[in-house]
């Protein structure tokens, strides 16, 4: 059971980036879904690697931090985590739940459930094994942690190609990993790939709108029909056209000359 100070002691942080139109639509729907499943009292912070201009998207969050220019996939995510941790500490939160901007969980009140599990396991961070089952590499697409712990172990820089590796090694420099981390199998794939708690929480992660199962679960019948019949096919067409353009001999020739 959560203590009486929930949700006041917990911040949810969402990381995103200034990506394609489909990426921006996914983020907007993810935040709406989050509000539907967790209500309006759970405090939500969005940190964007690049400008986040859509007013409707911003309206779902209590706070938005958006850097004007992108820093890159790995470096940008680390910088977003740093901003998130500093904000959480400054505002006095005890727990932080972090998700990517392309992740939903369809279980009602899932934030409370996740933080309760972290506390019941007497660990300081809850996440997933990354790369493969039982890897003991800590996934960073989703985790729940004590804010003080995150501030202590968050790496200063990328000294390896992948953030998950850098993050894990930084934890291990401070603590025996298995004493402070509760990690879930399986790796955070698409809805049909998850197991254990992620399956129970109805986890979904996808880079394509058409691969989500419950992203529009709270939408009206009219909106669902319009999305499936018009919006999603149009976005898929734009994506395919962009790929074809990038693969065309003329474009490749120009890139080579550049």
C-alpha positions as CSV (number, residue, x, y, z in Angstrom):
1,X,0.0,0.0,0.0
2,X,1.2,3.5,-0.8
3,X,1.6,5.9,2.1
4,X,-0.7,8.8,2.7
5,X,1.7,11.3,1.1
6,X,1.2,9.8,-2.4
7,X,1.1,11.4,-4.9
8,X,2.7,14.5,-3.4
9,X,6.0,12.7,-2.9
10,X,6.2,11.3,-6.4
11,X,7.1,13.0,-9.7
12,X,6.7,11.3,-13.1
13,X,9.2,12.4,-15.7
14,X,8.8,11.8,-19.4
15,X,11.7,12.2,-21.8
16,X,11.1,13.1,-25.5
17,X,12.9,14.7,-28.4
18,X,12.0,17.0,-31.3
19,X,11.3,14.2,-33.8
20,X,8.9,13.5,-36.7
21,X,5.2,14.3,-36.9
22,X,4.4,10.8,-35.9
23,X,6.7,11.0,-32.8
24,X,5.0,14.2,-31.7
25,X,1.5,12.6,-32.2
26,X,2.6,9.5,-30.1
27,X,3.8,11.8,-27.3
28,X,0.5,13.7,-27.2
29,X,-1.5,10.5,-27.1
30,X,0.9,9.0,-24.5
31,X,0.4,12.0,-22.2
32,X,-3.3,11.9,-22.6
33,X,-3.4,8.2,-21.9
34,X,-1.2,8.8,-18.8
35,X,-3.7,11.3,-17.4
36,X,-6.6,8.9,-18.1
37,X,-5.0,6.1,-16.2
38,X,-3.5,8.1,-13.3
39,X,-5.7,11.1,-12.9
40,X,-4.7,14.8,-12.6
41,X,-3.1,14.8,-9.2
42,X,0.1,12.8,-10.2
43,X,2.7,15.4,-11.0
44,X,4.1,15.2,-14.5
45,X,7.2,16.7,-15.9
46,X,8.1,16.5,-19.6
47,X,11.8,17.1,-20.6
48,X,12.4,17.5,-24.3
49,X,15.7,17.3,-26.2
50,X,14.7,20.1,-28.6
51,X,11.8,22.5,-28.7
52,X,8.3,21.3,-27.7
53,X,5.8,23.7,-29.2
54,X,2.5,22.0,-29.3
55,X,0.2,23.6,-26.7
56,X,-2.1,20.6,-26.3
57,X,0.8,18.3,-25.6
58,X,2.2,20.8,-23.0
59,X,-1.2,21.1,-21.3
60,X,-1.0,17.5,-20.0
61,X,2.1,18.2,-18.0
62,X,2.5,20.3,-14.8
63,X,6.0,21.3,-15.9
64,X,7.9,21.3,-19.2
65,X,11.6,21.7,-19.7
66,X,12.6,22.0,-23.4
67,X,16.1,22.6,-24.7
68,X,16.2,24.7,-27.9
69,X,18.5,22.3,-29.8
70,X,18.9,18.6,-29.8
71,X,21.9,17.0,-28.1
72,X,21.7,13.6,-29.7
73,X,20.1,10.3,-28.7
74,X,22.4,9.1,-25.9
75,X,23.8,12.4,-24.8
76,X,20.4,14.0,-25.0
77,X,18.8,11.4,-22.8
78,X,21.5,11.7,-20.2
79,X,21.1,15.5,-20.1
80,X,17.3,15.1,-19.8
81,X,17.8,12.7,-16.9
82,X,20.1,15.2,-15.2
83,X,17.5,18.0,-15.6
84,X,14.8,15.7,-14.3
85,X,16.8,14.7,-11.3
86,X,17.7,18.2,-10.4
87,X,14.1,19.4,-10.8
88,X,12.8,16.6,-8.6
89,X,15.4,17.3,-5.8
90,X,14.8,21.0,-6.0
91,X,11.0,20.6,-5.7
92,X,11.3,18.2,-2.8
93,X,10.1,14.9,-4.3
94,X,11.2,11.6,-2.8
95,X,10.4,9.3,-5.7
96,X,10.8,9.7,-9.5
97,X,9.2,7.5,-12.1
98,X,10.7,7.9,-15.5
99,X,9.2,6.8,-18.8
100,X,10.0,7.4,-22.5
101,X,7.6,9.5,-24.5
102,X,6.6,6.4,-26.5
103,X,5.5,4.2,-23.5
104,X,2.1,3.6,-21.9
105,X,0.9,1.2,-19.3
106,X,-2.8,0.4,-19.5
107,X,-3.3,-0.6,-15.9
108,X,-5.3,2.1,-13.9
109,X,-3.2,3.9,-11.3
110,X,0.0,2.3,-12.5
111,X,2.2,4.9,-11.0
112,X,1.1,4.1,-7.5
113,X,1.5,0.4,-8.3
114,X,5.1,0.8,-9.5
115,X,6.2,2.9,-6.5
116,X,4.6,0.5,-4.1
117,X,6.6,-2.4,-5.7
118,X,9.8,-0.4,-5.4
119,X,9.2,0.2,-1.7
120,X,8.0,-3.4,-0.9
121,X,11.2,-4.8,-2.4
122,X,13.3,-2.5,-0.3
123,X,15.3,-1.5,-3.3
124,X,16.4,2.0,-4.5
125,X,15.7,1.6,-8.2
126,X,13.2,-0.6,-10.1
127,X,13.7,-1.1,-13.8
128,X,14.2,-3.8,-16.4
129,X,17.0,-6.0,-17.5
130,X,18.3,-4.5,-20.7
131,X,19.6,-6.2,-23.9
132,X,18.5,-9.6,-22.7
133,X,16.9,-11.4,-19.7
134,X,18.9,-11.5,-16.5
135,X,21.6,-9.2,-18.0
136,X,21.9,-7.0,-14.9
137,X,22.2,-4.0,-17.3
138,X,19.7,-1.4,-16.0
139,X,17.2,-0.2,-18.6
140,X,16.6,3.5,-18.8
141,X,13.5,3.7,-20.9
142,X,11.5,3.1,-17.7
143,X,12.5,3.1,-14.1
144,X,11.3,4.2,-10.6
145,X,13.8,5.4,-8.1
146,X,14.5,7.4,-5.0
147,X,15.5,10.9,-6.1
148,X,18.4,11.1,-3.7
149,X,19.7,7.8,-5.1
150,X,19.5,9.0,-8.7
151,X,21.3,12.3,-7.9
152,X,24.1,10.3,-6.3
153,X,24.6,7.7,-9.1
154,X,23.7,9.6,-12.2
155,X,26.8,9.6,-14.5
156,X,28.5,12.9,-15.4
157,X,29.1,12.0,-19.0
158,X,28.9,9.4,-21.7
159,X,32.1,7.4,-21.5
160,X,30.7,4.4,-23.4
161,X,28.4,4.3,-26.5
162,X,25.2,3.2,-24.7
163,X,23.4,5.0,-21.9
164,X,22.2,1.8,-20.2
165,X,25.8,0.6,-19.9
166,X,27.1,3.9,-18.5
167,X,24.2,4.2,-16.1
168,X,24.7,0.6,-14.8
169,X,28.4,1.0,-14.3
170,X,27.9,4.3,-12.4
171,X,25.5,2.5,-10.0
172,X,28.1,-0.3,-9.5
173,X,30.7,2.2,-8.6
174,X,28.6,3.2,-5.6
175,X,26.7,0.0,-4.6
176,X,26.5,-3.7,-5.2
177,X,23.9,-3.7,-8.0
178,X,21.8,-6.6,-6.9
179,X,21.4,-5.0,-3.4
180,X,19.9,-1.8,-4.7
181,X,18.2,-2.7,-8.0
182,X,15.0,-4.7,-8.6
183,X,15.1,-5.6,-12.3
184,X,12.2,-7.1,-14.3
185,X,12.4,-9.6,-17.2
186,X,11.8,-9.1,-20.0
187,X,13.4,-6.4,-22.0
188,X,11.0,-3.6,-22.8
189,X,9.8,-4.5,-26.2
190,X,6.4,-4.3,-27.8
191,X,3.2,-5.4,-26.1
192,X,3.3,-9.0,-27.2
193,X,6.9,-9.4,-26.0
194,X,6.7,-8.4,-22.3
195,X,6.5,-10.7,-19.3
196,X,6.0,-10.6,-15.6
197,X,5.2,-7.2,-14.0
198,X,5.3,-5.4,-17.4
199,X,2.7,-7.8,-18.7
200,X,0.6,-7.3,-15.6
201,X,0.9,-3.5,-16.0
202,X,-0.1,-3.8,-19.7
203,X,3.1,-2.2,-20.9
204,X,3.3,-1.0,-24.5
205,X,6.2,0.6,-26.4
206,X,6.3,1.4,-30.1
207,X,7.8,3.8,-32.6
208,X,4.7,3.5,-34.8
209,X,1.2,4.5,-34.0
210,X,-0.3,1.4,-35.7
211,X,1.6,-0.9,-33.3
212,X,-0.1,0.3,-30.1
213,X,-3.1,-1.6,-28.9
214,X,-4.5,0.7,-26.2
215,X,-3.1,4.1,-27.0
216,X,-6.6,5.3,-28.1
217,X,-8.5,3.4,-25.4
218,X,-9.9,6.6,-23.9
219,X,-10.8,8.2,-27.3
220,X,-14.3,8.5,-28.7
221,X,-15.5,6.0,-31.3
222,X,-15.3,8.8,-33.9
223,X,-11.7,9.7,-33.1
224,X,-10.7,6.0,-33.1
225,X,-12.2,5.6,-36.6
226,X,-10.5,8.7,-37.9
227,X,-7.2,7.8,-36.5
228,X,-7.2,4.2,-37.8
229,X,-8.8,5.1,-41.1
230,X,-7.1,8.4,-42.0
231,X,-4.4,9.7,-39.7
232,X,-2.3,6.6,-39.1
233,X,-2.3,5.5,-42.8
234,X,-1.3,9.1,-43.8
235,X,1.6,9.2,-41.3
236,X,2.7,5.7,-42.5
237,X,2.7,7.0,-46.1
238,X,4.7,10.0,-45.2
239,X,7.3,7.8,-43.4
240,X,7.6,5.5,-46.4
241,X,8.0,8.4,-48.8
242,X,10.7,9.8,-46.6
243,X,12.6,6.5,-46.5
244,X,12.3,6.1,-50.3
245,X,13.6,9.7,-50.8
246,X,16.6,9.0,-48.6
247,X,17.4,5.8,-50.5
248,X,17.1,7.4,-54.0
249,X,20.3,7.5,-56.1
250,X,20.0,11.2,-56.5
251,X,19.9,11.9,-52.8
252,X,22.6,9.4,-52.0
253,X,24.8,11.1,-54.7
254,X,24.3,14.5,-53.2
255,X,25.0,13.2,-49.7
256,X,28.2,11.6,-51.0
257,X,29.3,14.8,-52.6
258,X,28.6,16.8,-49.5
